[in-house]
Amino acid sequence: MLRMYLAKGDAVHVTFSDGETGIIQVESRSELSFHFPKKVRLVREKEAFKKLIKPNQK
């Protein structure tokens, strides 16, 4: 089991043993627990999805 604490805008890149890939996009601050086989690769990317609207544009 792998446990990660993620913030809004973070992403987790998943690479499966057959070469398929995917992205888990975090919408709010959270704690995630992953249960994948050892052949699955997980890579965290901080601030992968930045806000497009700046605070002064609201």
mmCIF file of the N, C-alpha and C atoms, coordinates in Angstrom:
data_MODEL
# 
_entry.id   MODEL 
# 
loop_
_atom_site.group_PDB 
_atom_site.id 
_atom_site.type_symbol 
_atom_site.label_atom_id 
_atom_site.label_alt_id 
_atom_site.label_comp_id 
_atom_site.label_asym_id 
_atom_site.label_entity_id 
_atom_site.label_seq_id 
_atom_site.pdbx_PDB_ins_code 
_atom_site.Cartn_x 
_atom_site.Cartn_y 
_atom_site.Cartn_z 
_atom_site.occupancy 
_atom_site.B_iso_or_equiv 
_atom_site.pdbx_formal_charge 
_atom_site.auth_seq_id 
_atom_site.auth_comp_id 
_atom_site.auth_asym_id 
_atom_site.auth_atom_id 
_atom_site.pdbx_PDB_model_num 
ATOM 1   N N  . MET A 1 1  ? 0.844   -1.170 0.000   1.00 0.00 ? 1  MET A N  1 
ATOM 2   C CA . MET A 1 1  ? 0.000   0.000  0.000   1.00 0.00 ? 1  MET A CA 1 
ATOM 3   C C  . MET A 1 1  ? 0.895   1.240  0.000   1.00 0.00 ? 1  MET A C  1 
ATOM 4   N N  . LEU A 1 2  ? 0.490   2.211  -0.793  1.00 0.00 ? 2  LEU A N  1 
ATOM 5   C CA . LEU A 1 2  ? 1.188   3.487  -0.867  1.00 0.00 ? 2  LEU A CA 1 
ATOM 6   C C  . LEU A 1 2  ? 0.224   4.578  -0.448  1.00 0.00 ? 2  LEU A C  1 
ATOM 7   N N  . ARG A 1 3  ? 0.647   5.431  0.457   1.00 0.00 ? 3  ARG A N  1 
ATOM 8   C CA . ARG A 1 3  ? -0.205  6.524  0.929   1.00 0.00 ? 3  ARG A CA 1 
ATOM 9   C C  . ARG A 1 3  ? 0.431   7.842  0.518   1.00 0.00 ? 3  ARG A C  1 
ATOM 10  N N  . MET A 1 4  ? -0.379  8.726  -0.067  1.00 0.00 ? 4  MET A N  1 
ATOM 11  C CA . MET A 1 4  ? 0.086   10.047 -0.492  1.00 0.00 ? 4  MET A CA 1 
ATOM 12  C C  . MET A 1 4  ? -0.848  11.115 0.046   1.00 0.00 ? 4  MET A C  1 
ATOM 13  N N  . TYR A 1 5  ? -0.266  12.245 0.390   1.00 0.00 ? 5  TYR A N  1 
ATOM 14  C CA . TYR A 1 5  ? -1.036  13.424 0.768   1.00 0.00 ? 5  TYR A CA 1 
ATOM 15  C C  . TYR A 1 5  ? -0.894  14.410 -0.382  1.00 0.00 ? 5  TYR A C  1 
ATOM 16  N N  . LEU A 1 6  ? -2.011  14.752 -0.993  1.00 0.00 ? 6  LEU A N  1 
ATOM 17  C CA . LEU A 1 6  ? -1.985  15.562 -2.202  1.00 0.00 ? 6  LEU A CA 1 
ATOM 18  C C  . LEU A 1 6  ? -2.743  16.865 -2.017  1.00 0.00 ? 6  LEU A C  1 
ATOM 19  N N  . ALA A 1 7  ? -2.322  17.884 -2.737  1.00 0.00 ? 7  ALA A N  1 
ATOM 20  C CA . ALA A 1 7  ? -2.971  19.192 -2.699  1.00 0.00 ? 7  ALA A CA 1 
ATOM 21  C C  . ALA A 1 7  ? -3.740  19.418 -3.993  1.00 0.00 ? 7  ALA A C  1 
ATOM 22  N N  . LYS A 1 8  ? -4.623  20.397 -3.978  1.00 0.00 ? 8  LYS A N  1 
ATOM 23  C CA . LYS A 1 8  ? -5.413  20.720 -5.162  1.00 0.00 ? 8  LYS A CA 1 
ATOM 24  C C  . LYS A 1 8  ? -4.483  21.085 -6.315  1.00 0.00 ? 8  LYS A C  1 
ATOM 25  N N  . GLY A 1 9  ? -4.740  20.510 -7.474  1.00 0.00 ? 9  GLY A N  1 
ATOM 26  C CA . GLY A 1 9  ? -3.930  20.772 -8.652  1.00 0.00 ? 9  GLY A CA 1 
ATOM 27  C C  . GLY A 1 9  ? -2.821  19.763 -8.874  1.00 0.00 ? 9  GLY A C  1 
ATOM 28  N N  . ASP A 1 10 ? -2.548  18.891 -7.906  1.00 0.00 ? 10 ASP A N  1 
ATOM 29  C CA . ASP A 1 10 ? -1.529  17.859 -8.080  1.00 0.00 ? 10 ASP A CA 1 
ATOM 30  C C  . ASP A 1 10 ? -2.046  16.766 -9.011  1.00 0.00 ? 10 ASP A C  1 
ATOM 31  N N  . ALA A 1 11 ? -1.117  15.980 -9.526  1.00 0.00 ? 11 ALA A N  1 
ATOM 32  C CA . ALA A 1 11 ? -1.480  14.858 -10.382 1.00 0.00 ? 11 ALA A CA 1 
ATOM 33  C C  . ALA A 1 11 ? -0.639  13.647 -10.004 1.00 0.00 ? 11 ALA A C  1 
ATOM 34  N N  . VAL A 1 12 ? -1.201  12.471 -10.194 1.00 0.00 ? 12 VAL A N  1 
ATOM 35  C CA . VAL A 1 12 ? -0.471  11.223 -10.016 1.00 0.00 ? 12 VAL A CA 1 
ATOM 36  C C  . VAL A 1 12 ? -0.489  10.518 -11.365 1.00 0.00 ? 12 VAL A C  1 
ATOM 37  N N  . HIS A 1 13 ? 0.695   10.309 -11.938 1.00 0.00 ? 13 HIS A N  1 
ATOM 38  C CA . HIS A 1 13 ? 0.815   9.623  -13.216 1.00 0.00 ? 13 HIS A CA 1 
ATOM 39  C C  . HIS A 1 13 ? 0.955   8.128  -12.936 1.00 0.00 ? 13 HIS A C  1 
ATOM 40  N N  . VAL A 1 14 ? 0.121   7.323  -13.578 1.00 0.00 ? 14 VAL A N  1 
ATOM 41  C CA . VAL A 1 14 ? 0.101   5.879  -13.365 1.00 0.00 ? 14 VAL A CA 1 
ATOM 42  C C  . VAL A 1 14 ? 0.570   5.198  -14.641 1.00 0.00 ? 14 VAL A C  1 
ATOM 43  N N  . THR A 1 15 ? 1.548   4.291  -14.525 1.00 0.00 ? 15 THR A N  1 
ATOM 44  C CA . THR A 1 15 ? 2.011   3.496  -15.654 1.00 0.00 ? 15 THR A CA 1 
ATOM 45  C C  . THR A 1 15 ? 1.830   2.028  -15.292 1.00 0.00 ? 15 THR A C  1 
ATOM 46  N N  . PHE A 1 16 ? 0.996   1.330  -16.061 1.00 0.00 ? 16 PHE A N  1 
ATOM 47  C CA . PHE A 1 16 ? 0.718   -0.075 -15.799 1.00 0.00 ? 16 PHE A CA 1 
ATOM 48  C C  . PHE A 1 16 ? 1.756   -0.957 -16.479 1.00 0.00 ? 16 PHE A C  1 
ATOM 49  N N  . SER A 1 17 ? 1.800   -2.227 -16.095 1.00 0.00 ? 17 SER A N  1 
ATOM 50  C CA . SER A 1 17 ? 2.824   -3.142 -16.589 1.00 0.00 ? 17 SER A CA 1 
ATOM 51  C C  . SER A 1 17 ? 2.738   -3.374 -18.093 1.00 0.00 ? 17 SER A C  1 
ATOM 52  N N  . ASP A 1 18 ? 1.560   -3.181 -18.704 1.00 0.00 ? 18 ASP A N  1 
ATOM 53  C CA . ASP A 1 18 ? 1.434   -3.376 -20.151 1.00 0.00 ? 18 ASP A CA 1 
ATOM 54  C C  . ASP A 1 18 ? 1.772   -2.115 -20.945 1.00 0.00 ? 18 ASP A C  1 
ATOM 55  N N  . GLY A 1 19 ? 2.193   -1.048 -20.262 1.00 0.00 ? 19 GLY A N  1 
ATOM 56  C CA . GLY A 1 19 ? 2.580   0.187  -20.925 1.00 0.00 ? 19 GLY A CA 1 
ATOM 57  C C  . GLY A 1 19 ? 1.495   1.244  -20.974 1.00 0.00 ? 19 GLY A C  1 
ATOM 58  N N  . GLU A 1 20 ? 0.263   0.890  -20.615 1.00 0.00 ? 20 GLU A N  1 
ATOM 59  C CA . GLU A 1 20 ? -0.834  1.863  -20.587 1.00 0.00 ? 20 GLU A CA 1 
ATOM 60  C C  . GLU A 1 20 ? -0.558  2.889  -19.493 1.00 0.00 ? 20 GLU A C  1 
ATOM 61  N N  . THR A 1 21 ? -0.978  4.130  -19.734 1.00 0.00 ? 21 THR A N  1 
ATOM 62  C CA . THR A 1 21 ? -0.761  5.187  -18.755 1.00 0.00 ? 21 THR A CA 1 
ATOM 63  C C  . THR A 1 21 ? -2.072  5.887  -18.433 1.00 0.00 ? 21 THR A C  1 
ATOM 64  N N  . GLY A 1 22 ? -2.083  6.581  -17.323 1.00 0.00 ? 22 GLY A N  1 
ATOM 65  C CA . GLY A 1 22 ? -3.248  7.354  -16.917 1.00 0.00 ? 22 GLY A CA 1 
ATOM 66  C C  . GLY A 1 22 ? -2.831  8.424  -15.927 1.00 0.00 ? 22 GLY A C  1 
ATOM 67  N N  . ILE A 1 23 ? -3.753  9.341  -15.666 1.00 0.00 ? 23 ILE A N  1 
ATOM 68  C CA . ILE A 1 23 ? -3.490  10.436 -14.734 1.00 0.00 ? 23 ILE A CA 1 
ATOM 69  C C  . ILE A 1 23 ? -4.639  10.519 -13.743 1.00 0.00 ? 23 ILE A C  1 
ATOM 70  N N  . ILE A 1 24 ? -4.303  10.653 -12.475 1.00 0.00 ? 24 ILE A N  1 
ATOM 71  C CA . ILE A 1 24 ? -5.286  10.924 -11.431 1.00 0.00 ? 24 ILE A CA 1 
ATOM 72  C C  . ILE A 1 24 ? -5.123  12.396 -11.083 1.00 0.00 ? 24 ILE A C  1 
ATOM 73  N N  . GLN A 1 25 ? -6.160  13.194 -11.331 1.00 0.00 ? 25 GLN A N  1 
ATOM 74  C CA . GLN A 1 25 ? -6.122  14.631 -11.063 1.00 0.00 ? 25 GLN A CA 1 
ATOM 75  C C  . GLN A 1 25 ? -6.785  14.900 -9.721  1.00 0.00 ? 25 GLN A C  1 
ATOM 76  N N  . VAL A 1 26 ? -6.118  15.667 -8.869  1.00 0.00 ? 26 VAL A N  1 
ATOM 77  C CA . VAL A 1 26 ? -6.624  15.959 -7.531  1.00 0.00 ? 26 VAL A CA 1 
ATOM 78  C C  . VAL A 1 26 ? -7.400  17.273 -7.568  1.00 0.00 ? 26 VAL A C  1 
ATOM 79  N N  . GLU A 1 27 ? -8.656  17.225 -7.126  1.00 0.00 ? 27 GLU A N  1 
ATOM 80  C CA . GLU A 1 27 ? -9.526  18.402 -7.130  1.00 0.00 ? 27 GLU A CA 1 
ATOM 81  C C  . GLU A 1 27 ? -9.525  19.141 -5.792  1.00 0.00 ? 27 GLU A C  1 
ATOM 82  N N  . SER A 1 28 ? -9.147  18.467 -4.721  1.00 0.00 ? 28 SER A N  1 
ATOM 83  C CA . SER A 1 28 ? -9.082  19.108 -3.410  1.00 0.00 ? 28 SER A CA 1 
ATOM 84  C C  . SER A 1 28 ? -8.018  18.396 -2.577  1.00 0.00 ? 28 SER A C  1 
ATOM 85  N N  . ARG A 1 29 ? -7.584  19.045 -1.504  1.00 0.00 ? 29 ARG A N  1 
ATOM 86  C CA . ARG A 1 29 ? -6.559  18.452 -0.655  1.00 0.00 ? 29 ARG A CA 1 
ATOM 87  C C  . ARG A 1 29 ? -7.080  17.137 -0.099  1.00 0.00 ? 29 ARG A C  1 
ATOM 88  N N  . SER A 1 30 ? -6.272  16.092 -0.195  1.00 0.00 ? 30 SER A N  1 
ATOM 89  C CA . SER A 1 30 ? -6.763  14.781 0.216   1.00 0.00 ? 30 SER A CA 1 
ATOM 90  C C  . SER A 1 30 ? -5.614  13.849 0.570   1.00 0.00 ? 30 SER A C  1 
ATOM 91  N N  . GLU A 1 31 ? -5.994  12.749 1.179   1.00 0.00 ? 31 GLU A N  1 
ATOM 92  C CA . GLU A 1 31 ? -5.076  11.660 1.488   1.00 0.00 ? 31 GLU A CA 1 
ATOM 93  C C  . GLU A 1 31 ? -5.567  10.459 0.695   1.00 0.00 ? 31 GLU A C  1 
ATOM 94  N N  . LEU A 1 32 ? -4.686  9.888  -0.114  1.00 0.00 ? 32 LEU A N  1 
ATOM 95  C CA . LEU A 1 32 ? -5.066  8.746  -0.940  1.00 0.00 ? 32 LEU A CA 1 
ATOM 96  C C  . LEU A 1 32 ? -4.230  7.537  -0.559  1.00 0.00 ? 32 LEU A C  1 
ATOM 97  N N  . SER A 1 33 ? -4.856  6.373  -0.595  1.00 0.00 ? 33 SER A N  1 
ATOM 98  C CA . SER A 1 33 ? -4.151  5.111  -0.393  1.00 0.00 ? 33 SER A CA 1 
ATOM 99  C C  . SER A 1 33 ? -4.312  4.288  -1.659  1.00 0.00 ? 33 SER A C  1 
ATOM 100 N N  . PHE A 1 34 ? -3.192  3.848  -2.229  1.00 0.00 ? 34 PHE A N  1 
ATOM 101 C CA . PHE A 1 34 ? -3.207  3.080  -3.465  1.00 0.00 ? 34 PHE A CA 1 
ATOM 102 C C  . PHE A 1 34 ? -2.875  1.628  -3.161  1.00 0.00 ? 34 PHE A C  1 
ATOM 103 N N  . HIS A 1 35 ? -3.604  0.740  -3.787  1.00 0.00 ? 35 HIS A N  1 
ATOM 104 C CA . HIS A 1 35 ? -3.340  -0.695 -3.688  1.00 0.00 ? 35 HIS A CA 1 
ATOM 105 C C  . HIS A 1 35 ? -3.196  -1.219 -5.118  1.00 0.00 ? 35 HIS A C  1 
ATOM 106 N N  . PHE A 1 36 ? -1.979  -1.195 -5.642  1.00 0.00 ? 36 PHE A N  1 
ATOM 107 C CA . PHE A 1 36 ? -1.680  -1.666 -6.987  1.00 0.00 ? 36 PHE A CA 1 
ATOM 108 C C  . PHE A 1 36 ? -0.611  -2.746 -6.888  1.00 0.00 ? 36 PHE A C  1 
ATOM 109 N N  . PRO A 1 37 ? -0.491  -3.589 -7.913  1.00 0.00 ? 37 PRO A N  1 
ATOM 110 C CA . PRO A 1 37 ? 0.612   -4.555 -7.939  1.00 0.00 ? 37 PRO A CA 1 
ATOM 111 C C  . PRO A 1 37 ? 1.961   -3.826 -8.009  1.00 0.00 ? 37 PRO A C  1 
ATOM 112 N N  . LYS A 1 38 ? 3.037   -4.516 -7.678  1.00 0.00 ? 38 LYS A N  1 
ATOM 113 C CA . LYS A 1 38 ? 4.367   -3.906 -7.668  1.00 0.00 ? 38 LYS A CA 1 
ATOM 114 C C  . LYS A 1 38 ? 4.814   -3.434 -9.049  1.00 0.00 ? 38 LYS A C  1 
ATOM 115 N N  . LYS A 1 39 ? 4.255   -4.002 -10.107 1.00 0.00 ? 39 LYS A N  1 
ATOM 116 C CA . LYS A 1 39 ? 4.659   -3.629 -11.463 1.00 0.00 ? 39 LYS A CA 1 
ATOM 117 C C  . LYS A 1 39 ? 4.069   -2.297 -11.911 1.00 0.00 ? 39 LYS A C  1 
ATOM 118 N N  . VAL A 1 40 ? 3.144   -1.748 -11.153 1.00 0.00 ? 40 VAL A N  1 
ATOM 119 C CA . VAL A 1 40 ? 2.531   -0.465 -11.496 1.00 0.00 ? 40 VAL A CA 1 
ATOM 120 C C  . VAL A 1 40 ? 3.402   0.653  -10.935 1.00 0.00 ? 40 VAL A C  1 
ATOM 121 N N  . ARG A 1 41 ? 3.680   1.650  -11.774 1.00 0.00 ? 41 ARG A N  1 
ATOM 122 C CA . ARG A 1 41 ? 4.536   2.769  -11.369 1.00 0.00 ? 41 ARG A CA 1 
ATOM 123 C C  . ARG A 1 41 ? 3.680   4.009  -11.141 1.00 0.00 ? 41 ARG A C  1 
ATOM 124 N N  . LEU A 1 42 ? 3.877   4.665  -9.997  1.00 0.00 ? 42 LEU A N  1 
ATOM 125 C CA . LEU A 1 42 ? 3.150   5.889  -9.661  1.00 0.00 ? 42 LEU A CA 1 
ATOM 126 C C  . LEU A 1 42 ? 4.152   7.027  -9.483  1.00 0.00 ? 42 LEU A C  1 
ATOM 127 N N  . VAL A 1 43 ? 3.885   8.164  -10.134 1.00 0.00 ? 43 VAL A N  1 
ATOM 128 C CA . VAL A 1 43 ? 4.756   9.334  -10.032 1.00 0.00 ? 43 VAL A CA 1 
ATOM 129 C C  . VAL A 1 43 ? 3.895   10.539 -9.695  1.00 0.00 ? 43 VAL A C  1 
ATOM 130 N N  . ARG A 1 44 ? 4.267   11.262 -8.653  1.00 0.00 ? 44 ARG A N  1 
ATOM 131 C CA . ARG A 1 44 ? 3.517   12.450 -8.236  1.00 0.00 ? 44 ARG A CA 1 
ATOM 132 C C  . ARG A 1 44 ? 4.098   13.685 -8.914  1.00 0.00 ? 44 ARG A C  1 
ATOM 133 N N  . GLU A 1 45 ? 3.210   14.561 -9.384  1.00 0.00 ? 45 GLU A N  1 
ATOM 134 C CA . GLU A 1 45 ? 3.619   15.833 -9.972  1.00 0.00 ? 45 GLU A CA 1 
ATOM 135 C C  . GLU A 1 45 ? 2.874   16.947 -9.251  1.00 0.00 ? 45 GLU A C  1 
ATOM 136 N N  . LYS A 1 46 ? 3.615   17.785 -8.549  1.00 0.00 ? 46 LYS A N  1 
ATOM 137 C CA . LYS A 1 46 ? 2.990   18.887 -7.817  1.00 0.00 ? 46 LYS A CA 1 
ATOM 138 C C  . LYS A 1 46 ? 2.588   19.995 -8.778  1.00 0.00 ? 46 LYS A C  1 
ATOM 139 N N  . GLU A 1 47 ? 1.442   20.598 -8.510  1.00 0.00 ? 47 GLU A N  1 
ATOM 140 C CA . GLU A 1 47 ? 0.913   21.726 -9.284  1.00 0.00 ? 47 GLU A CA 1 
ATOM 141 C C  . GLU A 1 47 ? 0.866   21.445 -10.782 1.00 0.00 ? 47 GLU A C  1 
ATOM 142 N N  . ALA A 1 48 ? 0.455   20.249 -11.159 1.00 0.00 ? 48 ALA A N  1 
ATOM 143 C CA . ALA A 1 48 ? 0.344   19.896 -12.571 1.00 0.00 ? 48 ALA A CA 1 
ATOM 144 C C  . ALA A 1 48 ? -0.789  20.649 -13.241 1.00 0.00 ? 48 ALA A C  1 
ATOM 145 N N  . PHE A 1 49 ? -1.855  20.899 -12.514 1.00 0.00 ? 49 PHE A N  1 
ATOM 146 C CA . PHE A 1 49 ? -3.018  21.595 -13.046 1.00 0.00 ? 49 PHE A CA 1 
ATOM 147 C C  . PHE A 1 49 ? -3.176  22.905 -12.285 1.00 0.00 ? 49 PHE A C  1 
ATOM 148 N N  . LYS A 1 50 ? -2.625  23.959 -12.836 1.00 0.00 ? 50 LYS A N  1 
ATOM 149 C CA . LYS A 1 50 ? -2.700  25.261 -12.173 1.00 0.00 ? 50 LYS A CA 1 
ATOM 150 C C  . LYS A 1 50 ? -4.019  25.937 -12.502 1.00 0.00 ? 50 LYS A C  1 
ATOM 151 N N  . LYS A 1 51 ? -4.424  26.830 -11.633 1.00 0.00 ? 51 LYS A N  1 
ATOM 152 C CA . LYS A 1 51 ? -5.649  27.591 -11.860 1.00 0.00 ? 51 LYS A CA 1 
ATOM 153 C C  . LYS A 1 51 ? -5.469  28.495 -13.078 1.00 0.00 ? 51 LYS A C  1 
ATOM 154 N N  . LEU A 1 52 ? -6.461  28.516 -13.954 1.00 0.00 ? 52 LEU A N  1 
ATOM 155 C CA . LEU A 1 52 ? -6.404  29.377 -15.120 1.00 0.00 ? 52 LEU A CA 1 
ATOM 156 C C  . LEU A 1 52 ? -6.887  30.785 -14.801 1.00 0.00 ? 52 LEU A C  1 
ATOM 157 N N  . ILE A 1 53 ? -7.716  30.929 -13.778 1.00 0.00 ? 53 ILE A N  1 
ATOM 158 C CA . ILE A 1 53 ? -8.235  32.234 -13.389 1.00 0.00 ? 53 ILE A CA 1 
ATOM 159 C C  . ILE A 1 53 ? -7.439  32.724 -12.182 1.00 0.00 ? 53 ILE A C  1 
ATOM 160 N N  . LYS A 1 54 ? -6.807  33.857 -12.337 1.00 0.00 ? 54 LYS A N  1 
ATOM 161 C CA . LYS A 1 54 ? -6.037  34.430 -11.235 1.00 0.00 ? 54 LYS A CA 1 
ATOM 162 C C  . LYS A 1 54 ? -6.991  35.121 -10.263 1.00 0.00 ? 54 LYS A C  1 
ATOM 163 N N  . PRO A 1 55 ? -6.610  35.241 -8.988  1.00 0.00 ? 55 PRO A N  1 
ATOM 164 C CA . PRO A 1 55 ? -7.509  35.834 -7.986  1.00 0.00 ? 55 PRO A CA 1 
ATOM 165 C C  . PRO A 1 55 ? -8.020  37.229 -8.352  1.00 0.00 ? 55 PRO A C  1 
ATOM 166 N N  . ASN A 1 56 ? -7.218  38.055 -9.029  1.00 0.00 ? 56 ASN A N  1 
ATOM 167 C CA . ASN A 1 56 ? -7.656  39.406 -9.358  1.00 0.00 ? 56 ASN A CA 1 
ATOM 168 C C  . ASN A 1 56 ? -8.569  39.456 -10.591 1.00 0.00 ? 56 ASN A C  1 
ATOM 169 N N  . GLN A 1 57 ? -8.823  38.326 -11.240 1.00 0.00 ? 57 GLN A N  1 
ATOM 170 C CA . GLN A 1 57 ? -9.690  38.278 -12.417 1.00 0.00 ? 57 GLN A CA 1 
ATOM 171 C C  . GLN A 1 57 ? -11.113 37.863 -12.073 1.00 0.00 ? 57 GLN A C  1 
ATOM 172 N N  . LYS A 1 58 ? -11.391 37.544 -10.825 1.00 0.00 ? 58 LYS A N  1 
ATOM 173 C CA . LYS A 1 58 ? -12.725 37.083 -10.431 1.00 0.00 ? 58 LYS A CA 1 
ATOM 174 C C  . LYS A 1 58 ? -13.701 38.224 -10.369 1.00 0.00 ? 58 LYS A C  1 
# 
